[in-house]
Amino acid sequence: HVVDGDQIAGDDVWCCVSWRPNVGLPGNCLAAVSKDGVVMILSQDADGMPFYLKQQWCVGEGQRLAWTKAGTLLAVVANADKCFLLKEFSGGEWKEVASAAGS
């Protein structure tokens, strides 16, 4: 489903948007996390094409995102004591592969 500017902006406060490192692929991918805890993965098949929503999660209050250098893993800090590690699998599906919580 194609994402327009209104869907991305919405009523959420986006606290972090991060571009996936381009590893020689023709398209682009970015992740965004909002203060209300929505994490979105958006993809673009080629430059100039629209972005579309690939996947989204609700993880609690969102704060930060970080990609590995190769762009294969995405770390999401949900609040002061929770973090998640997401990985893209074959077919483009993203899954949580690790999580940690403080005390």
C-alpha positions, 0 to 999 in steps of 0.5 A, a space after each residue: 500500500 502506497 504511503 502519502 505524506 498525510 499517512 506518514 505525518 498523521 497526528 503522531 510525533 515522529 521522534 526518529 527517521 533513519 535511512 537504511 544504508 544502501 547496499 547497492 540495491 536499486 531502491 530505498 528503505 527507511 524506518 520511522 518511530 513515533 512517540 506513541 510507539 509506532 515503528 514503520 518500515 517504508 520501502 521504495 522500489 526505485 528512485 522516483 517511485 512512491 514509498 510504500 508501507 512494508 511493515 509496522 509494529 507498536 512497541 511502546 513509547 518510541 525514542 531511537 532507531 539505528 541500522 547496522 552498517 550493512 542494513 541487515 538489522 534495525 535496533 529500536 529503543 522503545 523507552 528508557 528500559 526496552 529495546 528490540 532488534 529487527 531483521 529482514 528475512 527472505 521475502 522481505 518480512 521483518 521479524 524481531 530477533 532479540 529484545 532486552 529490558 532493563 530493571 
